Amino acid sequence: MRKYIIILSTILISLASCKKNFLEVSSDSKYEGEYVFGNKEEINRVLTSVYASLMSNDTYGNAFFSTFALNSDVEFTAFSNEFTNISGEDFRAFDGAQHAPSIQRFWNKQYEGIERANIFIDGVQSSPVFNTGDKDLTQQLGEAKVLRAMFYHDLVVMFGEVPFNTESSMKLGKSFVIPMTDRNEILSFLIEDLRGAASGMKYAAALDHGVERVSKEFCYGMIARMALTRGGYALYPEGASGAMKRMPDYKNYYQIAMQYADSAISSGMHSLNKSYRNVFIDESNYVVSNADDPIFEIPFLKRSSSNVGFNTGPAVASVEGVTVHPFGGSGGGMRLNAFYHYSFDRKDLRKDYTVGMWNYDAAGQPQVLVDYSMYNNKWSKLWADPSNALGSNSAGSTGINFPYMRYADILLMFAEAVNEVEEGVAGPNGAKAIKAFKDVRKRAFLPADHALKVDGYTSTAAASKGAFFNAIVEERKWEFGGENIRWKDLVRWNLYSKVVYDSFMEYLIVASMAGGDFMAGSDKYQTLPVNKFYIRKTNPVNKDIYPNTTLPIIEFYNPWEAVLNPGAGYLTATLYDWYNVDTSVPRAQILYSYRGFIKGGPAANWETLDRNNLPPVRYILPLPNSALQLSNGAYKNQYGYN
């Protein structure tokens, strides 16, 4: 195992391509035993290796926003098997297993990044070229600390207690097994670590690669995010199914979140000047904006890393891997809940951009999606200008950046923290919290609608602590759809069980209606369209209508309400084919997509669950087999995992 640790500690990365020379890494840097960085060039190389650990499809390039985008009322993947898949990969249905390959890969890559960050931090702090007055080196030291916190934070959210170590493995001596540490202790340490690092860091505007590098404002944002995680609810291994709890000192951490989100806002370095859709269309075109919504974008390499825009966006079929257009094929597998788009205000500009309702066949013709979910249209290879297209034989490895944190998130974190700390928005920071909330909402509506949809809506929401909290819960739902944030928010608010229960019931009620069973609660769904009426049209060459300016498009006739007769020329797509007339029961995808928590079928439990007294959702992931085996019994899985 000593040999294994040293191999992990060796910085040997060869990248076939680079992004603006940012990710060039030399292969001549080996560190075994004691080591000292002798010059800034060497320090730069090793920092780059920490960034390189972000770029694997086993983590932030793919799995983070697909495999581990757990089902909710926003992100959703349909499952048709009644029982756990032998692969163990059904995490999105709360039914994964410790032998699943994806969880092992994710675990290894996160700890690879942590190990590289630890090597860098140790090496810089002991280097003869380092002094706290060197602004470049204190910035780089801060970058490594923030990246380490990012790796650890996501491990804690997904796994609960995890092994925690802030020194390189080479300093462990004979202690090869890093002990498990309480998640709250980990988060508290990391928050204090970043509070110390923030003062020595630079804003993105002063960095050569802007928001593709860790900046002062991202450091502030990570402190706020970790503080809300530390102050929020989480699942602990108590009783048969675990218990949702938050710590008695939770308000102290909401206070920290308020302080550091406010620091990011008060810096004046970011705004929401771009339209909502253009934030993501620009990312799909490799445009990096350093003063707008993105706070930190993971800097992927074109044709080398990232499945953003391949797993997201509409599916695009090909023939033997080749398309009739220059954009190439896409999987479109990272989907959204079928009822999500009905939750938006009809005038919300985010609705029609975020939610996609059609795909493209191999002939390049648009086809209406009839399924259990909708496409996540925030990023797509199709949104690239033809000059940026990856080629007709391309698939993944898009190089499209993933915005790990956006300014809209910081604004809403601030509003939430103020509401909790000050018991509403009547306190000293109330006006600023209301403005932060309104800044996010303003971008979602045309100026003509602001008086009613922004000012009036916010005034009503700010009437009480509970009303403002509920408004934040909904606003985050609409703002961050498809970004794998929703389930994590629901966890720290202790709302995940109720939302999953309600989402299952929505699918079950609508499916049952097709079989003539109008269950309790079906009234609200009877105005939904059973059919969608549409026309195929030539491309309008207008990115405000559709971000691809080449391929034909589909225009719907009132897709939000039941319509009997749209008029001549419209084709019909029948939705909600969710009832199996042969067996007289809803289809398997309705019954089993949330099966680790609630399900129908022969072993149904939905009728016995009490919405007012629900067990917790088992969102915590199992420790992977290899970690258990290498620990020699020191690590054990809980929460019912074997």
C-alpha positions as CSV (number, residue, x, y, z in Angstrom):
1,M,0.0,0.0,0.0
2,R,3.0,2.3,0.6
3,K,3.9,1.9,-3.0
4,Y,0.3,2.7,-4.0
5,I,0.3,5.9,-1.9
6,I,3.6,7.1,-3.4
7,I,2.3,6.5,-6.9
8,L,-0.8,8.6,-6.1
9,S,1.6,11.2,-4.8
10,T,3.6,11.4,-8.0
11,I,2.7,14.2,-10.3
12,L,2.8,12.5,-13.7
13,I,0.2,13.9,-15.9
14,S,0.3,14.0,-19.7
15,L,-2.5,16.0,-21.4
16,A,-2.9,15.8,-25.2
17,S,-4.3,19.3,-25.5
18,C,-4.5,22.5,-23.4
19,K,-6.9,25.4,-22.9
20,K,-5.1,28.7,-23.4
21,N,-1.9,27.0,-22.1
22,F,-3.5,26.9,-18.7
23,L,-3.4,23.1,-18.3
24,E,0.1,22.3,-19.6
25,V,1.7,19.9,-17.2
26,S,5.3,18.7,-17.3
27,S,6.0,15.0,-16.7
28,D,9.3,15.4,-15.0
29,S,8.1,16.2,-11.5
30,K,8.4,13.3,-9.1
31,Y,8.0,13.6,-5.3
32,E,8.9,10.8,-3.0
33,G,9.7,11.1,0.7
34,E,10.6,14.6,1.8
35,Y,10.3,17.2,-1.0
36,V,10.7,21.0,-1.4
37,F,9.6,23.2,-4.2
38,G,12.6,25.1,-5.4
39,N,11.1,27.6,-7.8
40,K,7.8,29.1,-9.0
41,E,7.8,27.2,-12.2
42,E,7.8,23.9,-10.3
43,I,5.0,25.3,-8.0
44,N,2.9,26.2,-11.1
45,R,3.2,22.7,-12.5
46,V,2.1,21.0,-9.3
47,L,-0.9,23.4,-8.9
48,T,-2.0,22.5,-12.4
49,S,-2.1,18.9,-11.4
50,V,-4.6,19.7,-8.7
51,Y,-6.8,21.3,-11.3
52,A,-6.4,18.3,-13.6
53,S,-8.1,16.1,-10.9
54,L,-11.3,18.1,-11.5
55,M,-11.4,17.1,-15.1
56,S,-12.2,13.4,-15.1
57,N,-15.5,12.1,-16.4
58,D,-15.6,9.9,-13.3
59,T,-16.3,13.1,-11.3
60,Y,-17.1,16.6,-12.5
61,G,-16.8,15.9,-16.2
62,N,-19.8,13.5,-16.2
63,A,-20.7,11.5,-13.1
64,F,-21.3,14.5,-10.8
65,F,-24.2,15.8,-12.9
66,S,-25.5,12.5,-14.2
67,T,-24.8,9.3,-12.3
68,F,-25.1,11.1,-9.0
69,A,-28.0,13.5,-9.9
70,L,-30.4,11.9,-7.6
71,N,-34.1,11.9,-8.5
72,S,-36.3,14.7,-7.2
73,D,-38.9,17.1,-8.5
74,V,-36.3,18.6,-10.8
75,E,-33.7,16.1,-12.0
76,F,-35.2,12.7,-12.9
77,T,-34.2,9.4,-14.5
78,A,-36.8,6.7,-15.1
79,F,-36.1,3.1,-13.8
80,S,-38.1,0.1,-15.0
81,N,-36.6,-2.6,-12.8
82,E,-38.5,-3.7,-9.7
83,F,-35.2,-4.8,-8.1
84,T,-31.7,-3.4,-7.7
85,N,-29.7,-3.7,-10.9
86,I,-26.8,-6.2,-10.6
87,S,-24.4,-3.5,-11.5
88,G,-25.3,-1.5,-8.4
89,E,-25.5,1.7,-10.3
90,D,-29.0,2.8,-9.5
91,F,-28.0,5.6,-7.2
92,R,-30.5,8.0,-8.7
93,A,-33.3,5.8,-7.5
94,F,-31.7,5.6,-4.0
95,D,-30.8,2.0,-4.7
96,G,-27.1,1.8,-5.5
97,A,-24.6,-0.7,-4.1
98,Q,-21.0,-0.5,-2.8
99,H,-19.6,-2.7,-5.6
100,A,-20.7,-0.2,-8.3
101,P,-17.7,0.8,-10.5
102,S,-18.8,4.4,-10.7
103,I,-18.7,5.0,-7.0
104,Q,-15.2,3.5,-6.8
105,R,-14.0,5.7,-9.6
106,F,-15.6,8.8,-8.0
107,W,-14.0,8.1,-4.6
108,N,-10.6,7.5,-6.1
109,K,-10.6,10.7,-8.2
110,Q,-11.8,12.9,-5.3
111,Y,-9.0,11.5,-3.1
112,E,-6.5,11.9,-5.9
113,G,-7.4,15.6,-6.0
114,I,-7.1,15.9,-2.2
115,E,-3.7,14.2,-2.2
116,R,-2.4,16.5,-4.9
117,A,-3.7,19.5,-3.0
118,N,-2.1,18.3,0.2
119,I,1.2,17.8,-1.6
120,F,1.0,21.3,-3.0
121,I,0.1,23.0,0.2
122,D,2.8,21.2,2.2
123,G,5.4,21.9,-0.5
124,V,4.6,25.6,-0.9
125,Q,4.5,26.3,2.8
126,S,7.9,24.6,3.3
127,S,9.5,26.1,0.2
128,P,12.3,28.7,0.5
129,V,10.7,30.8,-2.2
130,F,7.4,31.2,-0.2
131,N,6.6,34.2,1.9
132,T,3.2,35.6,2.9
133,G,4.0,38.9,1.1
134,D,4.2,37.2,-2.3
135,K,0.7,37.8,-3.7
136,D,1.1,35.3,-6.5
137,L,2.1,32.5,-4.1
138,T,-0.6,33.3,-1.5
139,Q,-3.1,33.3,-4.3
140,Q,-1.9,29.9,-5.5
141,L,-1.9,28.5,-1.9
142,G,-5.5,29.7,-1.6
143,E,-6.4,28.0,-4.8
144,A,-5.2,24.7,-3.6
145,K,-7.0,25.1,-0.3
146,V,-10.3,26.0,-1.9
147,L,-10.0,23.0,-4.3
148,R,-9.3,20.7,-1.4
149,A,-12.3,22.0,0.4
150,M,-14.4,21.5,-2.8
151,F,-13.3,17.9,-3.1
152,Y,-14.0,17.2,0.6
153,H,-17.3,19.1,0.7
154,D,-18.8,17.0,-2.1
155,L,-17.5,13.8,-0.4
156,V,-19.2,14.8,2.8
157,V,-22.5,15.7,1.2
158,M,-22.6,12.4,-0.7
159,F,-21.0,10.0,1.8
160,G,-21.4,11.5,5.3
161,E,-18.4,10.7,7.4
162,V,-15.2,10.1,5.3
163,P,-11.5,9.7,5.8
164,F,-10.0,13.1,6.5
165,N,-6.3,14.1,6.1
166,T,-4.7,17.5,5.4
167,E,-1.1,16.2,5.0
168,S,0.4,14.3,2.0
169,S,0.2,10.5,2.3
170,M,4.0,10.4,2.4
171,K,3.9,11.9,5.9
172,L,1.6,9.1,7.3
173,G,4.5,6.9,8.2
174,K,3.1,3.4,9.0
175,S,-0.4,4.7,9.5
176,F,-1.8,3.8,6.1
177,V,-5.4,3.9,7.0
178,I,-6.7,7.5,7.4
179,P,-9.3,7.5,10.2
180,M,-13.0,8.4,9.6
181,T,-13.8,11.9,10.8
182,D,-17.2,13.4,11.8
183,R,-18.6,15.4,8.9
184,N,-19.2,18.5,11.0
185,E,-15.6,18.5,12.2
186,I,-14.4,18.3,8.6
187,L,-16.6,21.1,7.5
188,S,-15.7,23.3,10.5
189,F,-12.0,22.8,9.7
190,L,-12.4,23.6,6.0
191,I,-14.4,26.7,6.7
192,E,-11.8,28.1,9.1
193,D,-9.0,27.1,6.6
194,L,-10.7,29.1,3.9
195,R,-11.4,32.1,6.1
196,G,-7.7,32.3,6.7
197,A,-6.8,31.9,3.0
198,A,-9.3,34.4,1.6
199,S,-7.4,37.6,2.4
200,G,-4.4,36.4,0.4
201,M,-6.4,35.7,-2.8
202,K,-7.3,37.8,-5.9
203,Y,-10.6,38.4,-7.6
204,A,-11.2,36.6,-10.9
205,A,-10.8,39.9,-12.8
206,A,-7.2,40.0,-11.7
207,L,-6.4,36.4,-12.7
208,D,-5.0,35.4,-16.1
209,H,-7.8,32.8,-16.7
210,G,-10.5,34.5,-14.7
211,V,-13.3,32.2,-13.4
212,E,-11.5,29.2,-14.7
213,R,-9.2,29.7,-11.8
214,V,-10.2,29.7,-8.1
215,S,-10.7,33.3,-7.0
216,K,-11.3,35.3,-3.9
217,E,-15.1,35.4,-4.6
218,F,-15.2,31.7,-5.2
219,C,-13.4,31.2,-1.8
220,Y,-16.1,33.4,-0.2
221,G,-18.8,31.4,-2.0
222,M,-17.3,28.0,-0.9
223,I,-17.3,29.3,2.7
224,A,-20.9,30.2,2.4
225,R,-21.9,26.9,0.7
226,M,-20.0,24.8,3.3
227,A,-21.5,26.9,6.2
228,L,-25.0,26.2,4.9
229,T,-24.2,22.5,4.6
230,R,-22.8,22.6,8.2
231,G,-25.8,24.4,9.5
232,G,-28.4,22.4,7.5
233,Y,-29.9,19.0,8.1
234,A,-28.2,15.8,7.1
235,L,-28.8,12.0,7.4
236,Y,-27.1,10.3,10.4
237,P,-26.9,6.6,11.0
238,E,-29.4,6.3,13.8
239,G,-32.2,3.8,14.0
240,A,-33.4,1.5,11.3
241,S,-33.3,4.0,8.4
242,G,-31.3,6.8,9.8
243,A,-32.4,10.2,11.2
244,M,-32.3,13.7,9.7
245,K,-30.7,16.1,12.2
246,R,-29.0,19.5,12.3
247,M,-26.5,20.5,15.0
248,P,-27.5,22.8,17.9
249,D,-25.0,25.4,16.7
250,Y,-26.5,25.6,13.3
251,K,-27.3,29.4,13.4
252,N,-23.6,30.1,13.9
253,Y,-23.0,28.7,10.5
254,Y,-25.9,30.5,8.9
255,Q,-24.2,33.7,10.3
256,I,-20.9,32.7,8.6
257,A,-22.8,32.0,5.3
258,M,-24.5,35.4,5.5
259,Q,-21.1,37.1,6.2
260,Y,-19.2,35.6,3.3
261,A,-22.0,35.6,0.7
262,D,-22.3,39.3,1.6
263,S,-18.5,39.7,1.1
264,A,-18.8,38.3,-2.4
265,I,-21.8,40.5,-3.2
266,S,-20.2,43.7,-1.7
267,S,-17.1,43.2,-3.8
268,G,-19.1,44.3,-6.8
269,M,-17.1,41.9,-9.1
270,H,-20.1,40.1,-10.5
271,S,-23.6,40.8,-11.8
272,L,-26.4,39.2,-13.7
273,N,-26.2,41.3,-16.8
274,K,-26.4,38.5,-19.4
275,S,-29.7,37.0,-20.1
276,Y,-30.3,33.7,-18.4
277,R,-30.1,31.6,-21.5
278,N,-26.9,33.4,-22.8
279,V,-25.0,32.3,-19.7
280,F,-25.2,28.7,-20.8
281,I,-25.2,29.3,-24.6
282,D,-21.9,31.2,-24.1
283,E,-20.5,28.2,-22.1
284,S,-21.6,25.9,-25.0
285,N,-19.5,28.2,-27.3
286,Y,-16.4,28.2,-25.0
287,V,-16.9,31.9,-24.0
288,V,-15.6,32.6,-20.5
289,S,-17.2,35.7,-18.8
290,N,-15.3,36.9,-15.7
291,A,-17.7,39.5,-14.3
292,D,-21.1,38.0,-14.9
293,D,-23.0,35.0,-13.4
294,P,-20.2,32.3,-13.4
295,I,-18.1,32.3,-10.2
296,F,-16.1,29.2,-10.9
297,E,-16.1,27.1,-14.1
298,I,-14.3,23.8,-14.2
299,P,-11.9,24.3,-17.1
300,F,-12.4,21.3,-19.4
301,L,-10.4,20.6,-22.6
302,K,-12.1,20.6,-26.0
303,R,-12.1,17.1,-27.5
304,S,-10.4,15.8,-24.4
305,S,-12.7,16.0,-21.3
306,S,-16.3,16.8,-20.2
307,N,-19.6,15.3,-21.3
308,V,-21.4,18.6,-20.6
309,G,-23.5,19.2,-23.8
310,F,-23.4,15.5,-24.7
311,N,-25.4,14.1,-21.7
312,T,-27.2,17.4,-21.4
313,G,-29.3,18.9,-24.2
314,P,-31.5,17.0,-26.7
315,A,-30.5,13.6,-27.9
316,V,-29.1,13.6,-31.4
317,A,-29.1,10.4,-33.4
318,S,-26.4,9.4,-35.9
319,V,-25.7,6.6,-38.4
320,E,-22.6,4.6,-37.5
321,G,-21.5,7.5,-35.3
322,V,-21.9,10.2,-38.0
323,T,-24.5,12.9,-38.3
324,V,-25.8,14.8,-41.4
325,H,-24.8,18.1,-39.7
326,P,-21.5,19.3,-38.1
327,F,-22.6,19.0,-34.5
328,G,-22.3,15.2,-34.0
329,G,-24.3,12.8,-31.9
330,S,-25.6,13.4,-28.3
331,G,-27.0,11.1,-25.6
332,G,-29.3,13.6,-23.8
333,G,-29.4,11.3,-20.8
334,M,-29.4,13.9,-18.0
335,R,-33.1,14.5,-17.8
336,L,-35.7,16.6,-15.9
337,N,-38.9,15.6,-14.1
338,A,-41.9,15.6,-16.5
339,F,-43.8,17.9,-14.2
340,Y,-41.0,20.4,-13.6
341,H,-41.9,22.7,-16.4
342,Y,-45.5,23.0,-15.2
343,S,-44.2,24.5,-11.9
344,F,-42.9,27.7,-13.6
345,D,-44.8,30.9,-14.0
346,R,-45.9,30.9,-17.6
347,K,-43.9,34.2,-18.2
348,D,-40.7,32.9,-16.6
349,L,-38.0,33.1,-19.3
350,R,-36.1,30.2,-17.7
351,K,-38.8,27.7,-18.4
352,D,-38.6,27.4,-22.2
353,Y,-34.9,27.5,-22.2
354,T,-34.1,25.0,-19.4
355,V,-36.7,22.4,-20.4
356,G,-36.4,20.6,-23.8
357,M,-39.3,18.8,-25.4
358,W,-37.8,17.4,-28.6
359,N,-34.8,15.6,-30.1
360,Y,-33.3,15.0,-33.5
361,D,-33.3,11.8,-35.6
362,A,-30.5,10.6,-37.8
363,A,-31.9,12.7,-40.7
364,G,-31.6,15.9,-38.6
365,Q,-35.3,16.2,-38.2
366,P,-36.9,17.2,-34.9
367,Q,-39.1,14.7,-33.1
368,V,-41.3,15.4,-30.1
369,L,-40.1,13.7,-26.9
370,V,-42.7,11.3,-25.5
371,D,-41.2,9.9,-22.4
372,Y,-41.2,10.0,-18.6
373,S,-38.9,13.0,-18.5
374,M,-37.8,16.1,-20.4
375,Y,-34.4,17.2,-21.7
376,N,-32.1,19.4,-19.7
377,N,-31.4,22.1,-22.3
378,K,-29.0,24.3,-20.4
379,W,-26.0,23.1,-22.4
380,S,-25.8,21.3,-25.8
381,K,-23.3,20.7,-28.5
382,L,-26.1,22.0,-30.8
383,W,-25.9,25.5,-29.2
384,A,-22.4,26.0,-30.6
385,D,-22.0,28.2,-33.6
386,P,-21.1,26.1,-36.6
387,S,-17.6,27.5,-36.4
388,N,-17.3,25.9,-32.9
389,A,-19.0,22.6,-33.9
390,L,-17.1,19.5,-32.9
391,G,-17.7,17.6,-36.2
392,S,-20.2,15.2,-37.6
393,N,-18.4,12.2,-36.1
394,S,-18.1,13.6,-32.6
395,A,-19.7,12.4,-29.4
396,G,-18.6,13.3,-25.9
397,S,-15.4,15.1,-24.7
398,T,-17.0,18.4,-25.6
399,G,-14.7,20.6,-23.5
400,I,-17.8,22.6,-22.3
401,N,-17.1,24.1,-18.9
402,F,-19.4,23.2,-16.0
403,P,-20.2,26.2,-13.7
404,Y,-19.6,24.7,-10.3
405,M,-20.9,27.9,-8.7
406,R,-22.8,30.9,-10.0
407,Y,-23.4,34.4,-8.7
408,A,-27.2,33.6,-8.6
409,D,-26.3,30.9,-6.0
410,I,-24.4,33.4,-3.8
411,L,-27.3,35.9,-4.0
412,L,-29.9,33.3,-2.9
413,M,-27.6,31.8,-0.2
414,F,-27.3,35.3,1.2
415,A,-31.1,35.8,1.2
416,E,-31.6,32.4,2.8
417,A,-29.0,33.0,5.5
418,V,-30.4,36.4,6.4
419,N,-33.9,35.0,6.7
420,E,-32.7,32.3,9.1
421,V,-30.4,34.5,11.2
422,E,-32.6,37.5,11.5
423,E,-35.9,35.6,11.7
424,G,-37.2,37.1,8.5
425,V,-36.2,40.2,6.6
426,A,-37.1,42.9,9.1
427,G,-33.6,42.9,10.5
428,P,-30.5,45.0,9.5
429,N,-29.8,43.0,6.4
430,G,-33.4,42.5,5.3
431,A,-33.4,45.1,2.6
432,K,-30.2,43.7,1.1
433,A,-31.6,40.1,1.2
434,I,-34.7,41.3,-0.6
435,K,-32.6,43.0,-3.2
436,A,-30.5,39.8,-3.7
437,F,-33.7,37.7,-4.2
438,K,-35.1,40.3,-6.6
439,D,-31.9,40.5,-8.6
440,V,-32.2,36.8,-9.4
441,R,-35.9,37.0,-10.2
442,K,-35.6,40.1,-12.4
443,R,-33.5,38.3,-14.9
444,A,-36.2,35.6,-15.3
445,F,-38.9,38.1,-16.5
446,L,-39.2,40.8,-19.1
447,P,-39.1,44.3,-17.8
448,A,-42.8,44.8,-18.5
449,D,-43.6,42.0,-16.0
450,H,-41.3,43.2,-13.2
451,A,-43.9,45.2,-11.3
452,L,-46.1,42.1,-10.8
453,K,-43.8,39.2,-11.1
454,V,-40.8,40.6,-9.3
455,D,-41.8,43.5,-7.1
456,G,-45.3,42.4,-6.1
457,Y,-44.2,38.7,-5.8
458,T,-41.3,39.6,-3.6
459,S,-43.3,41.9,-1.4
460,T,-45.8,39.1,-0.7
461,A,-43.0,36.6,-0.1
462,A,-41.1,38.9,2.3
463,A,-44.2,39.2,4.7
464,S,-42.9,36.5,7.0
465,K,-39.9,34.3,7.6
466,G,-41.9,31.2,6.5
467,A,-43.2,32.8,3.3
468,F,-39.7,34.1,2.3
469,F,-38.2,30.7,3.0
470,N,-40.8,29.0,0.8
471,A,-40.1,31.6,-2.0
472,I,-36.4,30.8,-1.8
473,V,-37.1,27.0,-2.0
474,E,-39.1,27.6,-5.2
475,E,-36.7,30.2,-6.7
476,R,-33.8,27.8,-6.3
477,K,-35.9,25.1,-8.0
478,W,-36.4,27.3,-11.0
479,E,-33.0,28.9,-11.2
480,F,-30.8,25.7,-10.9
481,G,-32.7,23.1,-12.8
482,G,-30.4,20.6,-14.4
483,E,-27.3,21.6,-12.3
484,N,-27.6,18.8,-9.7
485,I,-28.3,21.2,-6.9
486,R,-31.9,20.4,-6.0
487,W,-31.5,17.2,-4.0
488,K,-28.7,18.8,-1.9
489,D,-30.9,21.8,-1.1
490,L,-33.8,19.6,-0.2
491,V,-31.5,17.6,2.2
492,R,-30.3,20.5,4.1
493,W,-33.9,21.9,4.4
494,N,-35.1,18.5,5.5
495,L,-37.7,18.5,2.7
496,Y,-36.3,15.6,0.5
497,S,-38.7,13.0,1.8
498,K,-41.9,15.0,1.2
499,V,-40.7,16.2,-2.2
500,V,-39.9,12.6,-3.4
501,Y,-43.2,11.4,-2.0
502,D,-45.1,14.1,-3.8
503,S,-43.2,13.5,-7.0
504,F,-43.9,9.8,-7.0
505,M,-47.6,10.5,-6.4
506,E,-47.7,13.0,-9.3
507,Y,-46.5,10.3,-11.7
508,L,-48.8,7.7,-10.2
509,I,-51.9,9.9,-10.2
510,V,-51.5,10.9,-13.9
511,A,-50.7,7.4,-15.0
512,S,-53.7,6.0,-13.1
513,M,-56.0,8.6,-14.7
514,A,-55.3,7.0,-18.1
515,G,-56.7,3.7,-16.7
516,G,-59.8,5.4,-15.4
517,D,-58.7,5.6,-11.8
518,F,-59.1,9.2,-10.6
519,M,-57.3,9.0,-7.3
520,A,-57.4,11.6,-4.6
521,G,-55.6,14.7,-5.8
522,S,-56.2,14.1,-9.5
523,D,-58.3,17.3,-9.9
524,K,-55.2,19.5,-10.3
525,Y,-53.8,17.4,-13.2
526,Q,-56.9,17.2,-15.4
527,T,-56.0,20.5,-17.1
528,L,-52.7,19.1,-18.3
529,P,-52.4,18.4,-22.0
530,V,-52.9,14.7,-23.0
531,N,-51.7,15.6,-26.5
532,K,-49.2,18.1,-27.7
533,F,-49.8,19.8,-31.0
534,Y,-46.9,20.9,-33.0
535,I,-45.5,22.0,-36.4
536,R,-42.0,21.5,-37.8
537,K,-40.6,24.8,-39.1
538,T,-37.4,25.9,-40.8
539,N,-34.9,27.4,-38.5
540,P,-35.7,31.1,-37.7
541,V,-32.0,31.9,-37.3
542,N,-32.7,33.8,-34.1
543,K,-30.9,32.6,-30.9
544,D,-33.6,34.3,-28.8
545,I,-36.1,31.7,-30.2
546,Y,-33.8,28.7,-30.5
547,P,-30.0,28.6,-29.8
548,N,-29.2,26.4,-32.8
549,T,-29.4,28.5,-36.0
550,T,-29.1,25.6,-38.5
551,L,-31.4,22.7,-37.8
552,P,-35.2,22.7,-38.2
553,I,-37.3,23.3,-35.1
554,I,-40.6,22.4,-33.6
555,E,-43.2,25.0,-32.6
556,F,-45.9,23.9,-30.1
557,Y,-49.5,25.1,-29.8
558,N,-50.1,26.0,-26.1
559,P,-48.1,23.1,-24.5
560,W,-49.2,24.0,-21.0
561,E,-52.9,23.3,-21.1
562,A,-55.4,20.7,-22.5
563,V,-56.4,21.8,-26.0
564,L,-59.1,20.0,-28.1
565,N,-58.6,21.6,-31.5
566,P,-55.5,23.7,-32.3
567,G,-56.5,24.3,-35.9
568,A,-55.3,23.0,-39.3
569,G,-51.7,22.0,-39.9
570,Y,-50.7,20.7,-36.5
571,L,-49.4,17.2,-35.8
572,T,-50.2,15.4,-32.6
573,A,-48.0,13.7,-30.1
574,T,-49.7,11.7,-27.3
575,L,-48.1,12.2,-24.0
576,Y,-48.3,10.3,-20.7
577,D,-48.4,6.8,-22.2
578,W,-47.7,5.7,-18.7
579,Y,-50.5,3.1,-18.2
580,N,-50.2,-0.5,-19.3
581,V,-53.6,-1.5,-20.6
582,D,-52.6,-5.2,-20.9
583,T,-51.9,-5.5,-17.2
584,S,-54.2,-2.7,-16.0
585,V,-51.5,-1.0,-13.9
586,P,-49.2,1.9,-14.4
587,R,-46.0,1.1,-16.3
588,A,-42.9,0.0,-14.4
589,Q,-41.2,3.4,-14.9
590,I,-44.0,5.0,-12.8
591,L,-43.7,2.4,-10.1
592,Y,-40.0,2.0,-9.6
593,S,-38.2,5.3,-10.4
594,Y,-38.0,6.2,-6.7
595,R,-37.9,2.6,-5.5
596,G,-35.2,3.0,-2.8
597,F,-37.7,5.2,-1.0
598,I,-41.2,4.8,-2.4
599,K,-42.6,2.3,-4.9
600,G,-45.6,0.5,-6.4
601,G,-45.8,-3.0,-7.8
602,P,-46.1,-6.3,-5.9
603,A,-43.9,-5.0,-3.0
604,A,-45.5,-1.5,-2.9
605,N,-45.1,0.7,0.1
606,W,-46.7,3.9,-1.0
607,E,-50.0,3.3,0.5
608,T,-48.5,2.6,4.0
609,L,-46.4,5.8,4.0
610,D,-47.7,8.8,6.0
611,R,-46.8,12.0,4.3
612,N,-46.7,13.8,7.7
613,N,-44.4,11.2,9.2
614,L,-42.0,10.0,6.4
615,P,-38.8,8.1,6.9
616,P,-35.7,9.9,5.5
617,V,-34.5,9.4,1.9
618,R,-31.3,7.3,1.9
619,Y,-29.4,9.7,-0.2
620,I,-26.1,8.9,1.5
621,L,-23.9,6.7,-0.8
622,P,-22.1,3.6,0.2
623,L,-18.4,3.5,0.8
624,P,-16.9,1.6,-2.2
625,N,-15.7,-2.0,-1.8
626,S,-12.0,-1.3,-2.2
627,A,-12.0,1.4,0.5
628,L,-13.6,-1.1,2.9
629,Q,-11.1,-3.8,2.0
630,L,-8.0,-1.6,2.2
631,S,-9.1,-0.3,5.6
632,N,-8.8,-3.8,7.2
633,G,-12.1,-3.4,8.9
634,A,-11.7,0.2,10.1
635,Y,-14.4,1.4,7.6
636,K,-17.9,0.1,7.7
637,N,-21.0,0.8,5.7
638,Q,-24.2,1.9,7.4
639,Y,-27.6,3.0,6.2
640,G,-28.5,-0.6,5.3
641,Y,-25.7,-1.1,2.8
642,N,-24.1,-4.6,2.7
